[in-house]
Amino acid sequence: MQKKIPEYSGVLRSHILSVPDTIYQCSGIVIFGKRIKSLVFSTDVAIINNINADAVIAVYPFTPQPVISQAIIEVSNVPVFVGVGGGVTGGERSVRLAETAENQGAFAVVVNAPIDPQIITQIKTKIDIPVVATIVSDKQDIDRRIQAGADILNVAASTKTPELVRMIREKYPDFPIIATGGPTDESISETIAAGANVITYTPPSNGEVFAESMRKYRERYNNSNNQ
């Protein structure tokens, strides 16, 4: 018999964003004693502070900057996985960024798909938090990234994500895998069934959430004026 879980949401924060319940079907990954099943993919501090995800994955398409990671870590009430480059930003700079991220309080660092596996090894000699290696294609040398010291794989292959997760899981039955879940409960379930331990969820943007609030406000006033 499933037990009812008591819940308190308050008044002012009763309309926070929620990750899809389907995500909780996955096993999760335990890092430093904390079990993580859901990651929110965002750098918007308002979204980060108003969503019930277990952790944050803060990667973005610009050169990683410590001032950004520090702001996200300070505002977040859950662990933060910090991007440290590997594409345009790489080499020794990624190593230094990883050290800085750990000192700021990051829970893990995330390296981009193009990173040289040797840099993963260098990062591992400097930090004691997990290194998450991003995988976007089966053409990448996944074996080398694992051998170089990657602790977790982050699979982000768009619609091919479940297929790639399944391929990795067949070769590495117990290796930790984070994967993007897609936009629907069906796509999330498929990714979990393929072998993902953690699901990354992309929330609506701040603009989209605010637009919905404004729509409700307009509807309320229009209805009151018609009475």
C-alpha positions as CSV (number, residue, x, y, z in Angstrom):
1,M,0.0,0.0,0.0
2,Q,1.5,3.3,-1.1
3,K,1.8,5.8,1.8
4,K,0.5,9.4,1.4
5,I,3.3,11.9,1.5
6,P,2.5,15.0,3.6
7,E,3.1,18.2,1.6
8,Y,3.4,21.9,2.4
9,S,3.5,24.5,-0.3
10,G,2.5,27.7,1.5
11,V,0.7,30.6,-0.3
12,L,3.3,32.7,-1.9
13,R,5.2,29.8,-3.3
14,S,2.4,27.5,-4.2
15,H,2.8,28.1,-7.9
16,I,6.4,27.0,-8.3
17,L,7.4,24.9,-11.3
18,S,7.4,21.2,-11.0
19,V,9.4,18.6,-13.0
20,P,7.3,15.9,-14.6
21,D,6.3,13.1,-12.1
22,T,7.5,10.6,-14.7
23,I,11.1,11.4,-13.9
24,Y,10.7,9.8,-10.4
25,Q,10.6,6.4,-12.1
26,C,14.4,6.5,-12.6
27,S,16.9,5.2,-10.1
28,G,18.8,8.4,-9.5
29,I,22.5,8.8,-8.7
30,V,23.8,9.2,-5.2
31,I,26.5,11.9,-4.9
32,F,28.0,12.7,-1.5
33,G,25.0,10.9,0.1
34,K,22.3,12.9,-1.8
35,R,20.1,11.0,-4.3
36,I,19.5,13.0,-7.5
37,K,16.9,12.0,-10.0
38,S,16.0,15.3,-11.7
39,L,18.2,18.1,-13.1
40,V,16.8,21.4,-14.3
41,F,18.6,22.8,-17.3
42,S,18.7,26.5,-16.7
43,T,20.8,29.5,-15.8
44,D,17.8,31.7,-14.9
45,V,18.1,32.3,-11.2
46,A,14.4,33.0,-10.9
47,I,13.5,29.6,-12.4
48,I,16.2,27.9,-10.4
49,N,14.9,29.2,-7.2
50,N,11.3,28.3,-8.0
51,I,11.4,24.7,-9.3
52,N,11.4,21.4,-7.4
53,A,14.2,19.7,-9.3
54,D,16.8,17.8,-7.2
55,A,19.7,19.7,-8.8
56,V,20.7,22.2,-11.4
57,I,22.8,21.7,-14.5
58,A,24.2,25.1,-15.4
59,V,25.7,25.0,-18.8
60,Y,25.4,27.7,-21.5
61,P,26.7,28.5,-25.0
62,F,29.3,31.1,-23.9
63,T,32.7,31.0,-22.3
64,P,32.2,29.7,-18.7
65,Q,32.6,32.5,-16.2
66,P,33.1,32.1,-12.5
67,V,30.9,35.1,-11.7
68,I,27.9,33.3,-13.4
69,S,28.5,30.0,-11.6
70,Q,28.9,31.8,-8.3
71,A,25.6,33.6,-8.7
72,I,23.8,30.4,-9.6
73,I,25.3,28.5,-6.7
74,E,24.4,31.3,-4.2
75,V,20.7,31.5,-5.3
76,S,20.1,27.7,-5.7
77,N,18.8,25.7,-2.7
78,V,19.9,22.5,-4.4
79,P,23.2,21.2,-5.7
80,V,24.6,22.7,-8.9
81,F,26.5,21.0,-11.7
82,V,28.7,23.7,-13.3
83,G,29.8,23.8,-17.0
84,V,33.6,24.3,-17.4
85,G,33.9,24.2,-21.1
86,G,35.6,21.8,-23.4
87,G,34.6,23.3,-26.8
88,V,35.8,26.8,-27.5
89,T,37.0,27.0,-23.9
90,G,39.3,24.1,-23.1
91,G,42.8,23.0,-22.0
92,E,44.2,24.5,-18.9
93,R,41.4,27.1,-18.7
94,S,38.9,24.3,-18.2
95,V,41.1,22.8,-15.5
96,R,41.2,26.1,-13.7
97,L,37.5,26.6,-14.1
98,A,36.9,23.2,-12.6
99,E,39.0,24.1,-9.5
100,T,37.2,27.4,-9.1
101,A,33.8,25.7,-9.4
102,E,34.7,23.2,-6.7
103,N,35.9,26.0,-4.4
104,Q,32.6,27.9,-5.0
105,G,30.6,24.9,-3.9
106,A,29.7,23.1,-7.1
107,F,28.5,19.6,-6.7
108,A,30.0,18.4,-10.1
109,V,31.5,19.9,-13.2
110,V,30.3,19.3,-16.7
111,V,32.6,19.2,-19.7
112,N,31.4,19.7,-23.3
113,A,31.4,17.1,-26.0
114,P,34.6,18.2,-27.9
115,I,36.9,18.1,-24.9
116,D,40.2,16.3,-25.2
117,P,40.0,13.3,-22.8
118,Q,43.4,14.2,-21.5
119,I,41.9,17.3,-20.0
120,I,39.4,15.2,-18.1
121,T,42.4,13.4,-16.6
122,Q,44.0,16.7,-15.6
123,I,40.7,17.9,-14.0
124,K,40.5,14.7,-12.0
125,T,43.9,15.3,-10.5
126,K,42.7,18.7,-9.2
127,I,39.2,18.2,-7.9
128,D,37.3,15.7,-5.7
129,I,33.8,16.3,-7.2
130,P,32.4,14.3,-10.1
131,V,33.4,15.1,-13.7
132,V,30.4,14.7,-16.1
133,A,31.3,14.2,-19.7
134,T,28.7,15.2,-22.3
135,I,28.0,12.7,-25.1
136,V,26.1,13.9,-28.2
137,S,26.8,11.1,-30.7
138,D,27.8,7.5,-30.9
139,K,30.7,8.7,-33.1
140,Q,32.4,10.1,-30.0
141,D,35.1,8.0,-28.3
142,I,33.0,7.3,-25.2
143,D,35.5,4.6,-24.0
144,R,38.4,7.1,-23.9
145,R,36.3,9.6,-21.8
146,I,35.5,6.9,-19.3
147,Q,39.1,5.7,-19.2
148,A,40.3,9.3,-18.8
149,G,38.3,9.5,-15.6
150,A,34.8,10.7,-16.4
151,D,32.6,9.8,-13.5
152,I,29.2,10.3,-15.2
153,L,28.0,10.6,-18.8
154,N,25.6,13.3,-19.8
155,V,23.8,12.1,-22.9
156,A,22.2,14.9,-25.0
157,A,21.5,13.5,-28.5
158,S,18.1,15.1,-29.1
159,T,15.6,12.5,-30.5
160,K,18.3,9.9,-30.6
161,T,19.0,10.1,-26.9
162,P,17.2,6.9,-25.9
163,E,19.0,5.0,-28.6
164,L,22.4,6.3,-27.5
165,V,21.6,5.7,-23.8
166,R,20.6,2.1,-24.7
167,M,23.9,1.5,-26.6
168,I,26.0,2.8,-23.7
169,R,24.0,0.9,-21.1
170,E,24.6,-2.4,-23.0
171,K,28.3,-1.9,-22.9
172,Y,28.5,-0.3,-19.4
173,P,25.6,-1.9,-17.3
174,D,26.5,0.1,-14.1
175,F,28.0,3.3,-15.3
176,P,26.0,6.5,-14.2
177,I,24.1,8.1,-17.0
178,I,22.3,11.5,-17.1
179,A,20.1,12.1,-20.1
180,T,17.8,14.7,-21.6
181,G,14.2,13.4,-21.2
182,G,12.5,15.2,-24.1
183,P,9.2,17.1,-24.0
184,T,6.7,14.4,-23.1
185,D,6.0,11.8,-20.4
186,E,6.4,9.2,-23.2
187,S,9.9,10.4,-24.2
188,I,11.0,10.6,-20.6
189,S,9.8,7.1,-19.9
190,E,11.5,5.8,-23.0
191,T,14.8,7.4,-21.9
192,I,14.5,5.9,-18.4
193,A,13.7,2.5,-19.9
194,A,16.8,2.8,-22.1
195,G,18.9,3.0,-18.9
196,A,19.2,6.6,-17.8
197,N,19.7,7.1,-14.1
198,V,18.9,10.8,-14.0
199,I,16.7,13.0,-16.3
200,T,17.5,16.5,-17.3
201,Y,14.4,18.7,-17.7
202,T,14.2,21.9,-19.7
203,P,11.6,24.2,-18.0
204,P,9.6,26.9,-19.7
205,S,11.4,30.2,-19.9
206,N,10.8,33.0,-17.5
207,G,9.1,34.9,-20.4
208,E,6.7,32.0,-21.0
209,V,5.8,31.6,-17.3
210,F,5.2,35.3,-17.0
211,A,3.1,35.4,-20.2
212,E,0.8,32.8,-18.7
213,S,0.5,34.9,-15.5
214,M,-0.3,38.0,-17.6
215,R,-3.0,36.1,-19.5
216,K,-4.7,35.1,-16.3
217,Y,-4.6,38.7,-15.0
218,R,-6.1,40.0,-18.2
219,E,-8.8,37.3,-18.1
220,R,-9.6,38.2,-14.5
221,Y,-10.1,41.9,-15.2
222,N,-11.9,41.4,-18.5
223,N,-14.4,39.0,-16.7
224,S,-14.9,41.5,-13.9
225,N,-15.6,44.3,-16.3
226,N,-18.2,42.2,-18.1
227,Q,-20.3,41.6,-15.0
